[in-house]
Amino acid sequence: DGELSLSRSLVNSSDKIIRKAGSSIFQHNVEGWKINFSLVLEIRKNILRFLDAERDVSVVKSSFKPGDVIHYVLDRRRTLNISHDLHSLLPEVSPMKNRRFKTCAVVGNSGILLDSECGKEIDSHNFVIRCNLAPVVEFAADVGTKSDFITMNPSVVQRAFGGFRNESDREKFVHRLSMLNDSVLWIPAFMVKGGEKHVEWVNALILKNKLKVRTAYPSLRLIHAVRGYWLTNKVPIKRPSTGLLMYTLSTRFCDEIHLYGFWPFPKDLNGKAVKYHYYDDLKYRYFSNASPHRMPLEFKTLNVLHNRGALKLTTGKCV
Ligand code: CTP
């Protein structure tokens, strides 16, 4: 059966890769890369058994009414009230309904993008997905600027916009969102308690400034379904990272998926230091057990999928 053979080969190739010594486990040939369409279709079909990205990418207005109380996905004892603002920003229908693309870029935030000169190539894809409202203008030559879909963990408000403490933080945020025009802004608001006031502030700013951005809030089942798919394929992740989530979702909409900015390692293959993020000074966190993610394991898996032609992983220069 397709699913079993996929999981068997994923495990076999992972084993093979892990058995190889040193940095060679991260090597992948970009020049000779060719897409394997039958594998792409098989993966799409298998993921559809766990989730339908078209539906699970966002809850819709009719799922809730203002005042409803929901349990956080990763913290079931705690609850969140669906406010009027949040309800008014829920989409009527999935923002990804009937959208299909020949080629997509999923852009992670690793410092490996610096000096990559990948900006033009990234922007040449039909649909570009980015993570955590990463800045683009100052880095356009390396990361491009096109953003059709962008994620935003609630913690970004604190981390990159000073917790909206003063007017200039709020202005900077509104400016960033206005650059997105009517792209999809994907906010995982129902994962864990802690970010609810940030989400409310974001919602209020979007409404007050009449921003065109199309808000989406992932379904309550998405993260468990994504984890389930990877666990079934013997990839024991704890919690999928945003980047892996985006790859998993994009298999539904995109025939050819190109990944950039995925490199969860502090050095490149030549031993040169690589920043965790291309745009700030955040340090590597995922080596400790406290990290919710297993990015190096995710990377190895994506590398296997690259070598089998299911996706294309770029970690070097584009020109
Ligand atoms: N990423 C990577 N290597 C890095 C940094 C990020 O491969 N050095 C990928 C990961 O898949 C990550 C995505 O790029 O989920 C987006 O990066 P970031 O915004 O840093 O995600 P985090 O906030 O660290 O983690 P998450 O949002 O997934 O909790």
Residues whose N, C-alpha, C, O or C-beta is under 5 A from the ligand:
A	BS01	CTP	G108 N109 S110 G111 C131 N132 N153 P240 S241 T242 G243 L244 G261 F262 W263 P264 F265 K275 Y276
